[in-house]
Amino acid sequence: MRLYDSKSSPYCGRVRLAIYAKDLHGIDILPRPPAEEFRAINPFGKVPCLVMDDGFVVPESQIIVEYLEDRFPTPSLRPLTPEARATMRLIARGCDVYLLPALLKLLPHLRLPASDSSALETAMIEVDRHLAVIDGFVAERGHAAGPVFSLADCALVPTVLVAEALLDRLERPGALQAAPRVAGWWDRTRQEPAVARVVAEMDEALSRLLPTHS
């Protein structure tokens, strides 16, 4: 079994965190091959992409982690109740559809002069709005979707790591503290062994990738 991966990608970080949390072995984690070669494996051309030994291909991060849950159900990364599972999926989808795209709009501002603040303020309003919505779904105690570590945590950990990296460079670290449930969850969660492993991997990769704000 092979996982094509990028250490800086929050989508890949989600999959690696699920693998580490489930303590799965026998999965080779590899960098993406050259573009043309990789498109022959995954027509979408994006990582992460999981390839089984029989050639079955599973692209897209949320599909991969759900597949791993179906194939390796123990230990489970899905909460017990339908309501908690719905919350888990809402948090993951909120990261994918709303918060991560808003965060990625901050990237150009790392290369703009610090005096060019109006466009940055507009981008930050969008980040703050989506972060506040996700904050409303995060549990006040325990893990992101309730008492057990779940696929919600797998989605939120790398999203918050990207947020921290971008906001620190843009001198806006207070944005995360304005989401109290997310901030409290992050304090509780970041030292767990599987999470700390992904934190170390992504921090190193993002430090090489992201420029310092002008």
C-alpha positions as CSV (number, residue, x, y, z in Angstrom):
1,M,0.0,0.0,0.0
2,R,1.4,3.4,-1.0
3,L,0.4,7.0,0.0
4,Y,1.6,9.7,-2.2
5,D,2.1,12.7,0.0
6,S,3.4,16.2,0.6
7,K,4.5,17.1,4.1
8,S,3.3,20.8,3.8
9,S,-0.2,19.9,2.6
10,P,-3.0,20.1,5.2
11,Y,-4.9,17.5,3.1
12,C,-2.0,15.1,3.3
13,G,-1.6,15.9,7.0
14,R,-5.1,14.7,7.6
15,V,-4.4,11.3,6.1
16,R,-1.1,10.9,7.9
17,L,-2.8,11.8,11.2
18,A,-5.4,9.1,10.6
19,I,-2.8,6.6,9.8
20,Y,-0.7,7.4,12.9
21,A,-3.8,7.6,15.2
22,K,-4.9,4.2,14.0
23,D,-1.3,2.9,14.2
24,L,-1.5,1.4,10.7
25,H,1.6,-0.3,9.4
26,G,2.6,-1.4,5.9
27,I,1.8,1.9,4.2
28,D,4.7,3.4,2.3
29,I,4.5,7.2,2.4
30,L,6.1,8.6,-0.7
31,P,6.6,12.0,-2.4
32,R,4.5,12.6,-5.5
33,P,6.2,11.4,-8.7
34,P,6.6,13.7,-11.7
35,A,3.4,15.2,-13.0
36,E,2.8,13.0,-16.1
37,E,3.7,9.8,-14.3
38,F,1.4,10.7,-11.4
39,R,-1.6,11.6,-13.6
40,A,-1.4,8.0,-14.9
41,I,-2.0,6.9,-11.3
42,N,-4.4,9.7,-10.2
43,P,-6.1,11.6,-13.1
44,F,-6.8,14.5,-10.6
45,G,-3.1,15.0,-10.4
46,K,-3.2,15.9,-6.7
47,V,-1.9,14.5,-3.4
48,P,-2.8,12.7,-1.2
49,C,-3.5,9.6,-3.2
50,L,-3.7,6.1,-1.7
51,V,-2.8,3.1,-4.0
52,M,-3.5,-0.4,-2.8
53,D,-1.3,-3.4,-3.6
54,D,-3.9,-4.6,-6.1
55,G,-3.8,-1.3,-7.9
56,F,-7.1,0.2,-6.5
57,V,-6.7,3.9,-6.3
58,V,-8.3,6.2,-3.7
59,P,-7.7,9.9,-4.2
60,E,-9.0,12.9,-2.1
61,S,-8.2,13.2,1.6
62,Q,-11.6,12.8,3.1
63,I,-12.4,9.8,0.9
64,I,-9.0,8.2,1.9
65,V,-9.6,8.6,5.6
66,E,-13.2,7.2,5.3
67,Y,-11.8,4.3,3.2
68,L,-9.2,3.6,5.9
69,E,-12.0,3.6,8.5
70,D,-14.0,1.1,6.5
71,R,-11.1,-1.2,5.8
72,F,-9.4,-0.9,9.2
73,P,-12.3,-0.3,11.6
74,T,-10.3,-0.7,14.9
75,P,-9.5,1.6,16.5
76,S,-12.4,3.6,15.2
77,L,-12.0,7.3,14.4
78,R,-15.7,7.8,14.1
79,P,-17.8,8.9,17.1
80,L,-20.5,6.6,18.4
81,T,-23.7,8.7,18.0
82,P,-25.2,9.9,14.7
83,E,-25.2,13.5,16.0
84,A,-21.4,13.4,16.8
85,R,-20.7,11.8,13.4
86,A,-22.7,14.6,11.7
87,T,-20.6,17.1,13.7
88,M,-17.4,15.3,12.7
89,R,-18.4,15.6,9.0
90,L,-19.4,19.2,9.4
91,I,-16.1,20.2,10.9
92,A,-14.2,18.3,8.1
93,R,-16.3,19.9,5.4
94,G,-16.1,23.3,7.0
95,C,-12.3,23.0,6.8
96,D,-12.3,21.8,3.2
97,V,-14.9,24.1,1.6
98,Y,-14.7,27.3,3.7
99,L,-11.7,27.8,6.0
100,L,-8.8,26.3,4.1
101,P,-9.7,28.2,0.8
102,A,-10.0,31.4,2.9
103,L,-6.6,30.8,4.5
104,L,-5.0,30.1,1.1
105,K,-6.1,33.5,0.0
106,L,-3.7,34.9,2.6
107,L,-0.7,33.4,0.8
108,P,-0.2,36.3,-1.7
109,H,-0.1,38.8,1.3
110,L,3.1,37.2,2.5
111,R,4.7,38.7,-0.6
112,L,3.0,42.1,-0.5
113,P,4.4,45.1,1.4
114,A,3.1,45.3,5.0
115,S,1.6,48.7,4.1
116,D,-0.8,47.1,1.6
117,S,-3.4,46.4,4.3
118,S,-6.8,46.9,2.8
119,A,-6.8,43.7,0.8
120,L,-5.4,41.8,3.7
121,E,-8.2,43.1,6.0
122,T,-10.8,41.9,3.4
123,A,-9.1,38.4,3.3
124,M,-9.0,38.3,7.1
125,I,-12.7,39.1,7.5
126,E,-13.4,35.9,5.4
127,V,-11.0,33.8,7.6
128,D,-12.5,35.1,10.8
129,R,-16.1,34.4,9.6
130,H,-15.4,30.8,8.6
131,L,-13.3,30.2,11.7
132,A,-16.2,31.4,13.9
133,V,-18.6,29.1,12.2
134,I,-16.3,26.1,12.7
135,D,-15.7,27.2,16.3
136,G,-19.5,26.8,16.9
137,F,-19.3,23.1,16.0
138,V,-16.2,22.2,18.1
139,A,-16.8,20.6,21.5
140,E,-16.0,22.6,24.6
141,R,-14.3,19.6,26.2
142,G,-12.5,16.6,24.9
143,H,-11.9,16.3,21.2
144,A,-13.2,18.2,18.2
145,A,-16.5,16.3,17.8
146,G,-16.8,15.1,21.4
147,P,-15.1,12.7,23.8
148,V,-13.2,10.6,21.3
149,F,-10.5,11.5,18.8
150,S,-12.1,11.3,15.4
151,L,-11.8,12.3,11.7
152,A,-12.9,15.8,12.8
153,D,-9.6,16.1,14.7
154,C,-7.7,14.7,11.6
155,A,-9.2,17.5,9.5
156,L,-8.9,20.3,12.0
157,V,-5.3,19.7,13.2
158,P,-3.6,20.4,9.8
159,T,-6.0,23.3,9.1
160,V,-5.1,25.0,12.3
161,L,-1.4,24.4,11.7
162,V,-1.7,26.2,8.3
163,A,-3.7,28.9,10.0
164,E,-1.0,29.4,12.7
165,A,1.8,29.5,10.2
166,L,0.1,32.1,8.0
167,L,-1.3,34.2,10.8
168,D,2.0,34.3,12.7
169,R,3.9,35.5,9.6
170,L,1.2,38.1,8.9
171,E,1.4,39.2,12.6
172,R,-2.2,38.2,13.2
173,P,-1.9,35.4,15.8
174,G,-4.9,36.7,17.8
175,A,-7.3,35.5,15.1
176,L,-7.1,31.9,16.5
177,Q,-7.6,33.1,20.0
178,A,-10.8,34.8,18.9
179,A,-12.2,31.3,18.3
180,P,-12.3,30.1,22.0
181,R,-13.5,26.5,21.4
182,V,-10.9,25.9,18.7
183,A,-8.2,27.5,20.9
184,G,-9.1,25.4,23.9
185,W,-9.3,22.2,21.7
186,W,-5.9,23.0,20.3
187,D,-4.3,23.4,23.7
188,R,-5.8,20.0,24.7
189,T,-4.9,18.2,21.5
190,R,-1.6,19.3,20.1
191,Q,0.6,17.3,22.5
192,E,-1.0,13.9,21.7
193,P,1.6,11.6,20.1
194,A,0.0,11.2,16.7
195,V,-0.8,14.9,16.6
196,A,2.7,16.0,17.7
197,R,4.2,13.9,14.9
198,V,2.1,15.6,12.3
199,V,2.8,19.0,13.9
200,A,6.6,18.4,13.7
201,E,6.3,17.2,10.0
202,M,4.2,20.1,8.9
203,D,6.0,22.8,10.9
204,E,9.3,21.8,9.2
205,A,7.8,21.7,5.7
206,L,5.9,25.0,6.1
207,S,9.0,26.8,7.5
208,R,10.8,26.0,4.3
209,L,7.8,26.7,2.0
210,L,6.3,30.0,3.4
211,P,8.1,33.3,3.0
212,T,8.3,35.9,5.8
213,H,5.9,38.8,5.4
214,S,7.5,41.8,3.7
